[in-house]
């Protein structure tokens, strides 16, 4: 069976795609996989370490609201990406095309849907956010099946295709990692303290890192907590460590990047993060309480809509950057951890929202589509 996966540009689109690809490879014997993505996105950096995935980079860029020149450049590349993708589909001849969102998926699903009118080819798209992105809003009209992370997303889509709520796939390690003394030692943390994981997604968050540094005195004075800070920025890591050491802060451990992030989640009593779709899937699948600080620059306000969905279900606390600047991140963390009943309720509701079988559900839909033309 040949399957073409398309999407990327950011970790929010790529990592769910990678979770599906790894699961497919783990259970399918007669499988050929290809990936269509951008030349400069995260997929271009990571996929070379997966030689069994054929990577076809195309010229594609996202629309930049408020920047006419960059938007014009992106529109100019659309016909280029369509021609490039047509060549890929003719060469690879997939049975299924799976679009994982973002501008990199547009050409593959559109061309796949057109070819599927007279060839044994089916198309699926997957939406990670509560509010679908522009590419998926358009592709929902032509795809054979639409997979959603949240049932509420259906109200934004015009489609005659079946809608299936699968959840957002995450890497298997998040479901397997367990809290152990060895893990505490690995991250230079103490087993007897409540652990707060602070991170800003695959690119890090300067605002969250700065908030931790501004609150370093309050964190140092609270002997009951410790912070695992993931900066996401190699250039700043040493200066951050030095600033904390000079202030005598011993209960903040700093890491630029954590390869096995599921291990960090296993130790977390509270997660402080942005509100990207993949991050929220990881939080809810692990049943973690969270303080979400959405990034205001996300397309169509996706992160705020994602965070509000969890907030409405009482599965998280919500703050903006003004809140953490005025009240202090350390104080907000203390308030959440001091209310044990609310913390337990958030964890319970988070777990209820989680869909740890999302990857399995998506694989089932792929198999259904691959057999559709054979029936």
Helices and strands as residue ranges (DSSP letters): E 2-6, H 11-27, E 32-38, H 42-46, G 47-49, E 53-58, H 68-92, E 96-99, H 103-115, E 122-127, H 134-139, E 145-148, G 151-156, E 162-165, H 173-176, H 181-186, E 194-199, H 206-214, H 216-221, E 225-230, H 234-246, E 252-255, H 261-267, E 270-273, H 277-285, E 290-292, G 299-301, H 302-312, E 317-318, H 321-323, I 324-328, H 329-338, H 340-353, H 358-372
